């Protein structure tokens, strides 16, 4: 009987697997939406053209995903038909519609109309709070505070208040009203949103030793102290060392603070007593934390303060600088010891190792050379990095430009000119990106240099090095406006249209798996909100583009960014672009976005959010969220790499 049941089970499983798999061997998605192939192709044409009239035609579509996508695109478009837009927004009355309107300049009469709608007692138009996140000012705060928790969507009104507080100065009475409401609420999201403005900007933080500051501390300690990690982190930023001290006592020291964003925030505000022995012991405990981001932040904090101790210096040298294999921790400790006038000659060999291991920190090593070594040694190091290419050459030319402008470097003019020539003749996009200052300097680039520069430009045009040719051409036009003749076509990448059949076959909940040098991160993708982006990610992943690509940017308590498989200097991407695809979903911790240098400039670089960052909402593409591996995201360091990437259907 057991054998029979087992055999039947295997047959049943095989039948189910066959039903869920298409003839190509690709599993059939459980969740699909036909609009991806039936409607989105036409909508996509309107998106890339940013045609308001075409987009407006989709606002009455029966599928809410289509309407939302059209509203998101309108928010990144332009029109002078603001009255027509406002009418459509009021009719739709959705978060997406109000968000789109918030990116337009509305006249005083229109704003007054929105004010009247929001103040209706039946809360029919409470979603209009989204409009005030970008258009609100201090006068709107009392109105927004009337929309109290637990009203539906009241958290959006709180988010609007937080956004206003981050950019507009308010009086102490209004601050007190906002903070009272925050700690009276039983809704953590509502509280967080109200507090965000004080966290993000110092504009309205209470003055040290003020009654308001003490009142906030008391409210926090008496209500949610220790029970909400995000609120605790906000309080450390708002109140500084007093909040940090209370949390250290609660946890029993920094090494027991396992929430990495909170630990990093405390490391920015290390509470010291003035007693050298106890302060050194506390700093040592911070430097013994298991996460290197906490260690690096502790060292940064020490660099910013005047604290000095021979015992601490010895500890950092012997227990941090010498043994660490983390390039960022090493260079940060080196910078600290340099400030303390410690002899670093014994670290020369380790420094060379760390330089090679951490190319994305080249600018910091070059600054160390500039201040510690002779000009000749520094310039030799510049040449070495220019010839290395990629990120090293970018940082080298940027550093060289700074050396020329900030120092009495006339004696080195000939050598700097030689290095500029090496960089230009390499025809490296990375190297030339850092040369704008030097190529426009009449002392470095003389009239006689036009011929060789124009020759390099001509060669780049003939060889199809379009991006390099455009950059060099812009410098030639600026430096030699009467002699330069443009011979290249304006460089602009074309939009990539999604493969709609492939996108539909992925379903609405595909997963993106990244095997990194620190572990696996798995992302649930959102093709309904970001079809261009998900299609691009899928195509690049299947092509193997991301394998070996580094995480070149790590900003503690903000983002981890990677995916530059092209230039490998943080500015590269595919040979196409995709449009910005904002959504109403907020950039919470674990959200995954696509990097951008402006509307419709997106390519292949992506980032993971360490923490909630609502100031990105509506302006950047959020195309997924981490569903596994946030502990890995917290561990990722500058220079870590994607070892393998894959897409799976769910």
ZALUMTOR-412548 format. One record per residue (C-alpha): residue number from 1; chain; x negated, y, z negated. Coordinates in nm, 3 decimals. Layout:
> NUM/A/X/Y/Z
...
***
This chain:
> 1/A/0.000/0.000/0.000
> 2/A/-0.276/0.246/-0.084
> 3/A/-0.451/0.171/0.247
> 4/A/-0.123/0.218/0.439
> 5/A/-0.046/0.549/0.268
> 6/A/-0.404/0.665/0.336
> 7/A/-0.375/0.576/0.705
> 8/A/-0.039/0.747/0.738
> 9/A/-0.186/1.054/0.568
> 10/A/-0.474/1.069/0.815
> 11/A/-0.236/1.036/1.112
> 12/A/-0.006/1.306/0.972
> 13/A/-0.299/1.542/0.914
> 14/A/-0.425/1.477/1.269
> 15/A/-0.082/1.559/1.416
> 16/A/-0.063/1.881/1.215
> 17/A/-0.414/1.978/1.322
> 18/A/-0.324/1.908/1.687
> 19/A/-0.015/2.126/1.661
> 20/A/-0.219/2.411/1.516
> 21/A/-0.490/2.386/1.784
> 22/A/-0.463/2.502/2.144
> 23/A/-0.610/2.318/2.441
> 24/A/-0.937/2.511/2.418
> 25/A/-1.003/2.383/2.069
> 26/A/-0.928/2.723/1.915
> 27/A/-0.689/2.692/1.617
> 28/A/-0.354/2.858/1.668
> 29/A/-0.299/3.153/1.433
> 30/A/-0.026/3.122/1.174
> 31/A/0.065/3.492/1.197
> 32/A/0.105/3.668/1.531
> 33/A/0.280/3.974/1.671
> 34/A/0.373/3.999/2.042
> 35/A/0.334/4.378/2.047
> 36/A/-0.042/4.322/2.079
> 37/A/0.005/4.200/2.437
> 38/A/0.345/4.354/2.518
> 39/A/0.307/4.712/2.392
> 40/A/-0.045/4.787/2.273
> 41/A/-0.210/4.793/2.619
> 42/A/0.005/5.088/2.725
> 43/A/-0.029/5.257/2.388
> 44/A/-0.407/5.216/2.410
> 45/A/-0.418/5.424/2.729
> 46/A/-0.242/5.707/2.546
> 47/A/-0.480/5.669/2.250
> 48/A/-0.802/5.705/2.452
> 49/A/-0.663/6.002/2.645
> 50/A/-0.529/6.160/2.322
> 51/A/-0.219/6.252/2.522
> 52/A/0.035/6.394/2.277
> 53/A/0.333/6.357/2.510
> 54/A/0.254/5.993/2.586
> 55/A/0.196/5.917/2.218
> 56/A/0.519/6.096/2.125
> 57/A/0.706/5.851/2.346
> 58/A/0.604/5.562/2.120
> 59/A/0.739/5.725/1.802
> 60/A/1.084/5.579/1.858
> 61/A/0.966/5.222/1.918
> 62/A/1.151/4.957/1.716
> 63/A/0.832/4.798/1.580
> 64/A/0.693/4.991/1.283
> 65/A/0.336/4.886/1.371
> 66/A/0.368/5.059/1.709
> 67/A/0.516/5.373/1.554
> 68/A/0.244/5.382/1.290
> 69/A/-0.031/5.337/1.551
> 70/A/0.113/5.625/1.753
> 71/A/0.127/5.849/1.445
> 72/A/-0.231/5.761/1.355
> 73/A/-0.343/5.855/1.706
> 74/A/-0.148/6.181/1.697
> 75/A/-0.333/6.271/1.377
> 76/A/-0.659/6.265/1.576
> 77/A/-0.515/6.444/1.880
> 78/A/-0.437/6.809/1.954
> 79/A/-0.115/6.991/2.045
> 80/A/0.031/7.339/2.020
> 81/A/0.380/7.186/1.988
> 82/A/0.371/7.194/1.609
> 83/A/0.743/7.268/1.572
> 84/A/0.825/6.962/1.781
> 85/A/0.575/6.764/1.574
> 86/A/0.726/6.877/1.244
> 87/A/1.075/6.785/1.364
> 88/A/0.955/6.435/1.457
> 89/A/0.778/6.396/1.121
> 90/A/1.089/6.490/0.924
> 91/A/1.297/6.250/1.131
> 92/A/1.051/5.961/1.080
> 93/A/0.968/6.047/0.716
> 94/A/0.694/5.786/0.687
> 95/A/0.351/5.803/0.527
> 96/A/0.190/5.774/0.871
> 97/A/0.393/6.068/1.002
> 98/A/0.316/6.297/0.709
> 99/A/-0.050/6.200/0.726
> 100/A/-0.063/6.291/1.095
> 101/A/0.098/6.630/1.025
> 102/A/-0.160/6.703/0.756
> 103/A/-0.432/6.735/1.022
> 104/A/-0.252/7.023/1.198
> 105/A/-0.234/7.390/1.112
> 106/A/0.130/7.455/1.028
> 107/A/0.263/7.812/0.999
> 108/A/0.391/7.950/0.667
> 109/A/0.753/7.889/0.765
> 110/A/0.679/7.524/0.839
> 111/A/0.495/7.476/0.508
> 112/A/0.787/7.636/0.324
> 113/A/1.021/7.390/0.493
> 114/A/0.806/7.099/0.375
> 115/A/0.799/7.248/0.023
> 116/A/1.180/7.257/0.015
> 117/A/1.206/6.897/0.132
> 118/A/0.963/6.771/-0.131
> 119/A/1.149/6.948/-0.410
> 120/A/1.478/6.772/-0.339
> 121/A/1.590/6.593/-0.655
> 122/A/1.682/6.273/-0.473
> 123/A/1.313/6.224/-0.376
> 124/A/1.415/6.145/-0.017
> 125/A/1.104/6.323/0.109
> 126/A/0.856/6.226/-0.164
> 127/A/0.634/6.075/0.105
> 128/A/0.563/6.434/0.213
> 129/A/0.310/6.440/-0.073
> 130/A/0.071/6.292/0.186
> 131/A/0.081/6.625/0.371
> 132/A/-0.060/6.812/0.069
> 133/A/-0.371/6.594/0.042
> 134/A/-0.520/6.809/0.317
> 135/A/-0.291/7.114/0.332
> 136/A/-0.219/7.173/-0.037
> 137/A/-0.362/7.444/-0.261
> 138/A/-0.349/7.531/-0.631
> 139/A/0.000/7.681/-0.600
> 140/A/0.136/7.341/-0.494
> 141/A/0.011/7.153/-0.802
> 142/A/0.309/7.234/-1.033
> 143/A/0.548/7.115/-0.761
> 144/A/0.349/6.794/-0.712
> 145/A/0.338/6.731/-1.087
> 146/A/0.718/6.725/-1.090
> 147/A/0.703/6.395/-0.901
> 148/A/0.631/6.189/-1.209
> 149/A/0.531/5.829/-1.246
> 150/A/0.712/5.585/-1.221
> 151/A/0.885/5.747/-0.921
> 152/A/0.820/5.552/-0.602
> 153/A/0.530/5.708/-0.411
> 154/A/0.449/5.936/-0.709
> 155/A/0.094/5.802/-0.691
> 156/A/0.066/5.974/-0.351
> 157/A/0.160/6.304/-0.512
> 158/A/-0.109/6.236/-0.771
> 159/A/-0.357/6.167/-0.490
> 160/A/-0.266/6.503/-0.337
> 161/A/-0.337/6.673/-0.670
> 162/A/-0.671/6.493/-0.693
> 163/A/-0.764/6.609/-0.344
> 164/A/-0.670/6.970/-0.423
> 165/A/-0.868/6.968/-0.749
> 166/A/-1.176/6.846/-0.562
> 167/A/-1.181/7.152/-0.335
> 168/A/-0.993/7.440/-0.506
> 169/A/-1.078/7.604/-0.838
> 170/A/-0.790/7.597/-1.090
> 171/A/-0.742/7.749/-1.436
> 172/A/-0.784/7.564/-1.765
> 173/A/-0.411/7.549/-1.833
> 174/A/-0.352/7.367/-1.506
> 175/A/-0.644/7.134/-1.579
> 176/A/-0.490/7.052/-1.914
> 177/A/-0.151/6.981/-1.754
> 178/A/-0.307/6.742/-1.502
> 179/A/-0.516/6.562/-1.763
> 180/A/-0.223/6.532/-2.005
> 181/A/-0.015/6.374/-1.731
> 182/A/-0.300/6.137/-1.646
> 183/A/-0.335/5.995/-1.996
> 184/A/0.039/5.992/-2.065
> 185/A/0.100/5.764/-1.767
> 186/A/0.108/5.386/-1.799
> 187/A/0.023/5.347/-1.430
> 188/A/-0.355/5.306/-1.373
> 189/A/-0.326/5.406/-1.005
> 190/A/-0.137/5.725/-1.086
> 191/A/-0.394/5.813/-1.355
> 192/A/-0.689/5.739/-1.128
> 193/A/-0.549/5.955/-0.851
> 194/A/-0.503/6.253/-1.083
> 195/A/-0.855/6.217/-1.222
> 196/A/-1.024/6.175/-0.884
> 197/A/-1.067/6.546/-0.817
> 198/A/-1.261/6.593/-1.141
> 199/A/-1.473/6.288/-1.055
> 200/A/-1.555/6.383/-0.697
> 201/A/-1.639/6.749/-0.754
> 202/A/-1.786/6.946/-1.042
> 203/A/-1.577/7.248/-0.946
> 204/A/-1.316/7.194/-1.218
> 205/A/-1.496/6.981/-1.474
> 206/A/-1.468/7.123/-1.827
> 207/A/-1.766/7.315/-1.959
> 208/A/-1.997/7.140/-2.209
> 209/A/-1.889/7.184/-2.572
> 210/A/-1.554/7.330/-2.462
> 211/A/-1.229/7.246/-2.639
> 212/A/-1.092/7.104/-2.314
> 213/A/-1.386/6.867/-2.282
> 214/A/-1.335/6.739/-2.636
> 215/A/-0.961/6.702/-2.576
> 216/A/-1.023/6.489/-2.267
> 217/A/-1.266/6.270/-2.461
> 218/A/-1.014/6.222/-2.741
> 219/A/-0.731/6.140/-2.498
> 220/A/-0.942/5.880/-2.321
> 221/A/-1.064/5.718/-2.643
> 222/A/-0.710/5.700/-2.781
> 223/A/-0.546/5.554/-2.470
> 224/A/-0.727/5.345/-2.207
> 225/A/-1.091/5.351/-2.324
> 226/A/-1.258/5.025/-2.225
> 227/A/-0.950/4.879/-2.058
> 228/A/-0.979/5.037/-1.710
> 229/A/-1.322/5.016/-1.549
> 230/A/-1.241/5.279/-1.288
> 231/A/-1.116/5.529/-1.547
> 232/A/-1.422/5.456/-1.763
> 233/A/-1.647/5.531/-1.466
> 234/A/-1.462/5.854/-1.394
> 235/A/-1.500/5.961/-1.757
> 236/A/-1.877/5.906/-1.745
> 237/A/-1.901/6.135/-1.440
> 238/A/-1.666/6.395/-1.593
> 239/A/-1.796/6.394/-1.952
> 240/A/-2.152/6.274/-1.908
> 241/A/-2.360/6.135/-2.191
> 242/A/-2.084/6.137/-2.454
> 243/A/-1.871/5.902/-2.248
> 244/A/-2.175/5.688/-2.163
> 245/A/-2.266/5.656/-2.531
> 246/A/-1.918/5.536/-2.624
> 247/A/-1.920/5.274/-2.350
> 248/A/-2.266/5.147/-2.444
> 249/A/-2.147/5.098/-2.801
> 250/A/-1.835/4.919/-2.679
> 251/A/-2.027/4.679/-2.452
> 252/A/-2.324/4.629/-2.679
> 253/A/-2.577/4.783/-2.440
> 254/A/-2.621/4.836/-2.068
> 255/A/-2.729/4.479/-1.998
> 256/A/-2.381/4.362/-2.094
> 257/A/-2.210/4.601/-1.852
> 258/A/-2.137/4.358/-1.568
> 259/A/-1.929/4.597/-1.358
> 260/A/-2.202/4.732/-1.129
> 261/A/-2.035/5.064/-1.028
> 262/A/-1.980/5.142/-1.398
> 263/A/-2.336/5.042/-1.489
> 264/A/-2.476/5.265/-1.212
> 265/A/-2.267/5.559/-1.333
> 266/A/-2.391/5.512/-1.690
> 267/A/-2.749/5.494/-1.557
> 268/A/-2.693/5.840/-1.407
> 269/A/-2.603/5.971/-1.752
> 270/A/-2.836/5.789/-1.993
> 271/A/-2.762/5.922/-2.343
> 272/A/-3.084/6.008/-2.527
> 273/A/-3.117/6.105/-2.891
> 274/A/-3.444/6.297/-2.892
> 275/A/-3.617/6.027/-3.096
> 276/A/-3.891/5.898/-2.865
> 277/A/-3.903/5.543/-3.003
> 278/A/-3.528/5.479/-2.977
> 279/A/-3.505/5.658/-2.641
> 280/A/-3.784/5.446/-2.494
> 281/A/-3.614/5.130/-2.617
> 282/A/-3.288/5.237/-2.454
> 283/A/-3.454/5.322/-2.124
> 284/A/-3.634/4.985/-2.128
> 285/A/-3.298/4.813/-2.165
> 286/A/-3.168/4.997/-1.858
> 287/A/-3.478/4.895/-1.665
> 288/A/-3.413/4.533/-1.765
> 289/A/-3.065/4.516/-1.611
> 290/A/-3.009/4.222/-1.377
> 291/A/-2.898/4.439/-1.084
> 292/A/-3.173/4.632/-0.898
> 293/A/-2.934/4.920/-0.816
> 294/A/-2.906/4.994/-1.187
> 295/A/-3.286/4.984/-1.221
> 296/A/-3.338/5.213/-0.920
> 297/A/-3.075/5.457/-1.049
> 298/A/-3.240/5.461/-1.393
> 299/A/-3.571/5.553/-1.231
> 300/A/-3.400/5.826/-1.027
> 301/A/-3.248/5.966/-1.346
> 302/A/-3.588/5.968/-1.516
> 303/A/-3.735/6.154/-1.217
> 304/A/-3.474/6.429/-1.261
> 305/A/-3.542/6.480/-1.633
> 306/A/-3.845/6.599/-1.824
> 307/A/-3.861/6.289/-2.045
> 308/A/-4.218/6.161/-2.078
> 309/A/-4.375/5.886/-2.284
> 310/A/-4.703/5.698/-2.253
> 311/A/-4.532/5.383/-2.378
> 312/A/-4.261/5.413/-2.114
> 313/A/-4.512/5.489/-1.839
> 314/A/-4.711/5.177/-1.929
> 315/A/-4.392/4.970/-1.928
> 316/A/-4.280/5.098/-1.588
> 317/A/-4.624/5.044/-1.437
> 318/A/-4.676/4.691/-1.569
> 319/A/-4.320/4.557/-1.588
> 320/A/-4.154/4.729/-1.292
> 321/A/-4.397/4.865/-1.033
> 322/A/-4.649/4.579/-1.029
> 323/A/-4.416/4.275/-1.030
> 324/A/-4.113/4.401/-0.831
> 325/A/-4.058/4.279/-0.478
> 326/A/-3.772/4.522/-0.422
> 327/A/-3.900/4.799/-0.190
> 328/A/-3.659/5.062/-0.323
> 329/A/-3.738/4.991/-0.687
> 330/A/-4.108/4.998/-0.602
> 331/A/-4.110/5.334/-0.421
> 332/A/-3.882/5.493/-0.682
> 333/A/-4.110/5.378/-0.963
> 334/A/-4.409/5.502/-0.764
> 335/A/-4.248/5.845/-0.730
> 336/A/-4.178/5.855/-1.104
> 337/A/-4.535/5.758/-1.195
> 338/A/-4.664/6.018/-0.949
> 339/A/-4.466/6.283/-1.140
> 340/A/-4.631/6.160/-1.459
> 341/A/-4.979/6.202/-1.304
> 342/A/-5.058/5.832/-1.341
> 343/A/-5.356/5.695/-1.148
> 344/A/-5.202/5.482/-0.872
> 345/A/-5.517/5.369/-0.691
> 346/A/-5.472/5.014/-0.819
> 347/A/-5.143/4.986/-0.629
> 348/A/-5.278/5.051/-0.279
> 349/A/-5.249/4.690/-0.161
> 350/A/-4.901/4.652/-0.312
> 351/A/-4.798/4.976/-0.145
> 352/A/-4.895/4.848/0.200
> 353/A/-4.693/4.531/0.137
> 354/A/-4.389/4.728/0.023
> 355/A/-4.411/4.963/0.323
> 356/A/-4.392/4.671/0.564
> 357/A/-4.112/4.508/0.367
> 358/A/-3.904/4.826/0.351
> 359/A/-3.907/5.004/0.691
> 360/A/-3.587/5.193/0.607
> 361/A/-3.773/5.367/0.324
> 362/A/-4.056/5.488/0.548
> 363/A/-3.965/5.856/0.492
> 364/A/-4.027/5.817/0.119
> 365/A/-4.361/5.645/0.167
> 366/A/-4.468/5.917/0.409
> 367/A/-4.378/6.184/0.154
> 368/A/-4.596/5.999/-0.095
> 369/A/-4.884/6.003/0.154
> 370/A/-4.827/6.371/0.228
> 371/A/-4.854/6.471/-0.138
> 372/A/-5.112/6.215/-0.256
> 373/A/-5.352/6.181/0.037
> 374/A/-5.555/6.416/0.253
> 375/A/-5.391/6.566/0.564
> 376/A/-5.610/6.349/0.784
> 377/A/-5.501/6.031/0.607
> 378/A/-5.138/6.141/0.621
> 379/A/-5.156/6.212/0.996
> 380/A/-5.319/5.874/1.062
> 381/A/-5.026/5.712/0.883
> 382/A/-4.786/5.917/1.098
> 383/A/-4.950/5.785/1.414
> 384/A/-4.925/5.428/1.287
> 385/A/-4.553/5.463/1.230
> 386/A/-4.483/5.643/1.560
> 387/A/-4.640/5.350/1.742
> 388/A/-4.437/5.100/1.535
> 389/A/-4.114/5.231/1.689
> 390/A/-3.752/5.204/1.567
> 391/A/-3.680/5.347/1.222
> 392/A/-4.050/5.396/1.142
> 393/A/-4.099/5.623/1.442
> 394/A/-3.788/5.827/1.361
> 395/A/-3.901/5.884/1.003
> 396/A/-4.255/5.960/1.122
> 397/A/-4.149/6.237/1.364
> 398/A/-3.906/6.380/1.106
> 399/A/-4.184/6.386/0.846
> 400/A/-4.428/6.541/1.094
> 401/A/-4.180/6.821/1.170
> 402/A/-4.140/6.888/0.799
> 403/A/-4.518/6.888/0.749
> 404/A/-4.555/7.152/1.020
> 405/A/-4.280/7.383/0.897
> 406/A/-4.341/7.360/0.522
> 407/A/-4.721/7.367/0.508
> 408/A/-5.006/7.584/0.629
> 409/A/-5.077/7.333/0.904
> 410/A/-5.234/7.559/1.170
> 411/A/-5.567/7.382/1.125
> 412/A/-5.400/7.060/1.236
> 413/A/-5.219/7.202/1.538
> 414/A/-5.424/7.003/1.791
> 415/A/-5.369/6.676/1.606
> 416/A/-4.998/6.742/1.568
> 417/A/-4.976/6.819/1.941
> 418/A/-5.148/6.488/2.017
> 419/A/-4.902/6.300/1.797
> 420/A/-4.606/6.474/1.962
> 421/A/-4.742/6.366/2.298
> 422/A/-4.773/6.004/2.181
> 423/A/-4.414/6.012/2.053
> 424/A/-4.270/6.166/2.371
> 425/A/-4.461/5.938/2.607
> 426/A/-4.336/5.632/2.419
> 427/A/-3.991/5.724/2.557
> 428/A/-3.849/5.604/2.228
> 429/A/-3.498/5.727/2.144
> 430/A/-3.587/5.696/1.778
> 431/A/-3.910/5.896/1.797
> 432/A/-3.769/6.184/2.001
> 433/A/-3.471/6.219/1.765
> 434/A/-3.704/6.365/1.504
> 435/A/-3.891/6.602/1.736
> 436/A/-3.641/6.884/1.796
> 437/A/-3.826/7.132/1.574
> 438/A/-4.170/7.059/1.717
> 439/A/-4.061/7.049/2.082
> 440/A/-3.907/7.395/2.043
> 441/A/-4.204/7.546/1.860
> 442/A/-4.404/7.781/2.084
> 443/A/-4.725/7.721/1.890
> 444/A/-4.709/7.343/1.931
> 445/A/-4.557/7.336/2.280
> 446/A/-4.723/7.591/2.506
> 447/A/-4.626/7.698/2.858
> 448/A/-4.883/7.459/3.004
> 449/A/-4.703/7.164/2.841
> 450/A/-4.402/7.198/3.067
> 451/A/-4.552/6.992/3.349
> 452/A/-4.620/6.679/3.144
> 453/A/-4.292/6.703/2.955
> 454/A/-4.100/6.745/3.281
> 455/A/-4.289/6.448/3.421
> 456/A/-4.185/6.228/3.129
> 457/A/-3.827/6.353/3.170
> 458/A/-3.828/6.272/3.544
> 459/A/-3.966/5.925/3.476
> 460/A/-3.695/5.860/3.215
> 461/A/-3.423/5.968/3.458
> 462/A/-3.559/5.747/3.736
> 463/A/-3.583/5.447/3.503
> 464/A/-3.232/5.488/3.368
> 465/A/-3.329/5.579/3.012
> 466/A/-3.018/5.796/2.992
> 467/A/-3.003/5.863/2.619
> 468/A/-3.372/5.952/2.596
> 469/A/-3.351/6.165/2.911
> 470/A/-3.060/6.363/2.771
> 471/A/-3.239/6.430/2.441
> 472/A/-3.561/6.538/2.612
> 473/A/-3.367/6.742/2.867
> 474/A/-3.191/6.936/2.592
> 475/A/-3.528/7.021/2.438
> 476/A/-3.671/7.127/2.773
> 477/A/-3.370/7.349/2.839
> 478/A/-3.411/7.514/2.500
> 479/A/-3.789/7.562/2.520
> 480/A/-3.819/7.637/2.893
> 481/A/-3.479/7.779/3.000
> 482/A/-3.619/7.946/3.313
> 483/A/-3.815/7.644/3.439
> 484/A/-3.602/7.343/3.348
> 485/A/-3.370/7.180/3.604
> 486/A/-3.128/6.915/3.486
> 487/A/-3.164/6.594/3.683
> 488/A/-2.968/6.351/3.466
> 489/A/-2.596/6.292/3.444
> 490/A/-2.437/6.395/3.114
> 491/A/-2.467/6.095/2.883
> 492/A/-2.139/5.975/2.739
> 493/A/-2.042/5.620/2.667
> 494/A/-1.717/5.492/2.817
> 495/A/-1.435/5.358/2.603
> 496/A/-1.414/4.981/2.572
> 497/A/-1.058/4.850/2.612
> 498/A/-0.968/4.545/2.403
> 499/A/-0.928/4.197/2.546
> 500/A/-0.559/4.181/2.459
> 501/A/-0.509/3.810/2.522
> 502/A/-0.807/3.726/2.305
> 503/A/-0.687/3.967/2.035
> 504/A/-0.342/3.807/2.034
> 505/A/-0.502/3.462/2.009
> 506/A/-0.682/3.573/1.692
> 507/A/-0.349/3.643/1.523
> 508/A/-0.286/3.925/1.282
> 509/A/-0.510/3.797/1.001
> 510/A/-0.843/3.675/1.145
> 511/A/-1.144/3.648/0.915
> 512/A/-1.496/3.777/0.976
> 513/A/-1.765/3.581/0.794
> 514/A/-2.107/3.738/0.739
> 515/A/-2.384/3.522/0.602
> 516/A/-2.630/3.774/0.459
> 517/A/-2.966/3.740/0.290
> 518/A/-2.781/3.783/-0.044
> 519/A/-2.487/3.550/0.021
> 520/A/-2.160/3.526/0.211
> 521/A/-1.917/3.813/0.260
> 522/A/-1.580/3.732/0.413
> 523/A/-1.354/4.003/0.556
> 524/A/-0.988/3.982/0.653
> 525/A/-0.950/4.189/0.970
> 526/A/-0.652/4.409/1.061
> 527/A/-0.597/4.401/1.440
> 528/A/-0.253/4.564/1.420
> 529/A/-0.400/4.879/1.268
> 530/A/-0.738/4.876/1.443
> 531/A/-0.710/4.676/1.768
> 532/A/-1.000/4.850/1.944
> 533/A/-1.227/4.796/1.646
> 534/A/-1.133/4.435/1.573
> 535/A/-1.167/4.343/1.941
> 536/A/-1.512/4.505/1.950
> 537/A/-1.623/4.334/1.629
> 538/A/-1.502/4.001/1.767
> 539/A/-1.685/4.047/2.098
> 540/A/-2.012/4.158/1.937
> 541/A/-1.993/3.877/1.683
> 542/A/-1.940/3.609/1.946
> 543/A/-2.232/3.755/2.144
> 544/A/-2.458/3.715/1.838
> 545/A/-2.529/4.089/1.825
> 546/A/-2.510/4.115/1.448
> 547/A/-2.746/3.830/1.371
> 548/A/-3.064/3.983/1.230
> 549/A/-2.914/4.333/1.202
> 550/A/-3.014/4.512/0.882
> 551/A/-2.816/4.699/0.621
> 552/A/-3.004/5.022/0.678
> 553/A/-2.809/5.248/0.441
> 554/A/-2.713/5.180/0.081
> 555/A/-2.566/5.468/-0.119
> 556/A/-2.506/5.352/-0.475
> 557/A/-2.142/5.381/-0.580
> 558/A/-2.038/5.464/-0.226
> 559/A/-2.120/5.240/0.071
> 560/A/-2.339/4.966/0.218
> 561/A/-2.381/5.028/0.592
> 562/A/-2.526/4.803/0.860
> 563/A/-2.479/4.672/1.212
> 564/A/-2.731/4.877/1.412
> 565/A/-2.845/4.594/1.638
> 566/A/-2.949/4.842/1.910
> 567/A/-3.198/5.109/1.799
> 568/A/-3.240/4.964/1.449
> 569/A/-3.291/5.313/1.311
> 570/A/-2.936/5.374/1.188
> 571/A/-2.825/5.559/1.504
> 572/A/-2.773/5.278/1.752
> 573/A/-2.475/5.089/1.885
> 574/A/-2.330/4.913/2.188
> 575/A/-2.326/5.065/2.536
> 576/A/-1.964/5.173/2.488
> 577/A/-1.753/5.358/2.234
> 578/A/-1.417/5.296/2.074
> 579/A/-1.162/5.547/1.948
> 580/A/-1.111/5.642/1.585
> 581/A/-0.825/5.433/1.442
> 582/A/-0.718/5.579/1.107
> 583/A/-0.448/5.423/0.894
> 584/A/-0.246/5.492/0.582
> 585/A/-0.430/5.221/0.391
> 586/A/-0.677/5.382/0.155
> 587/A/-1.050/5.318/0.138
> 588/A/-1.039/5.114/-0.181
> 589/A/-1.333/4.920/-0.321
> 590/A/-1.395/4.634/-0.077
> 591/A/-1.251/4.816/0.224
> 592/A/-1.449/4.779/0.546
> 593/A/-1.482/5.072/0.783
> 594/A/-1.652/5.155/1.111
> 595/A/-1.924/5.420/1.110
> 596/A/-1.862/5.742/1.300
> 597/A/-2.036/6.067/1.391
> 598/A/-1.709/6.234/1.489
> 599/A/-1.371/6.150/1.637
> 600/A/-1.389/5.877/1.902
> 601/A/-1.764/5.814/1.865
> 602/A/-1.739/5.476/1.693
> 603/A/-1.945/5.178/1.806
> 604/A/-2.065/4.873/1.617
> 605/A/-2.192/4.992/1.279
> 606/A/-1.977/4.904/0.979
> 607/A/-1.973/4.966/0.606
> 608/A/-1.842/4.814/0.284
> 609/A/-1.701/5.040/0.013
> 610/A/-1.851/5.007/-0.336
> 611/A/-1.572/5.221/-0.481
> 612/A/-1.249/5.396/-0.383
> 613/A/-1.319/5.694/-0.155
> 614/A/-0.988/5.859/-0.058
> 615/A/-1.160/6.152/0.112
> 616/A/-1.224/5.910/0.401
> 617/A/-0.855/5.831/0.442
> 618/A/-0.702/5.935/0.771
> 619/A/-1.036/6.039/0.920
> 620/A/-1.218/5.708/0.953
> 621/A/-1.129/5.361/1.079
> 622/A/-1.054/5.104/0.812
> 623/A/-1.041/4.769/0.991
> 624/A/-1.044/4.515/0.710
> 625/A/-1.109/4.427/0.349
> 626/A/-1.347/4.196/0.167
> 627/A/-1.159/3.889/0.042
> 628/A/-1.467/3.701/-0.075
> 629/A/-1.814/3.813/-0.176
> 630/A/-1.779/4.155/-0.342
> 631/A/-2.044/4.034/-0.585
> 632/A/-2.267/3.993/-0.280
> 633/A/-2.182/4.344/-0.159
> 634/A/-2.291/4.478/-0.499
> 635/A/-2.627/4.302/-0.456
> 636/A/-2.703/4.415/-0.099
> 637/A/-3.015/4.630/-0.070
> 638/A/-3.164/4.847/0.201
> 639/A/-3.322/4.614/0.456
> 640/A/-3.116/4.305/0.376
> 641/A/-2.987/4.139/0.690
> 642/A/-2.695/3.958/0.846
> 643/A/-2.825/3.611/0.921
> 644/A/-2.515/3.476/1.092
> 645/A/-2.172/3.614/1.179
> 646/A/-1.857/3.435/1.291
> 647/A/-1.484/3.494/1.350
> 648/A/-1.215/3.248/1.245
> 649/A/-0.839/3.233/1.301
> 650/A/-0.604/3.213/1.002
***
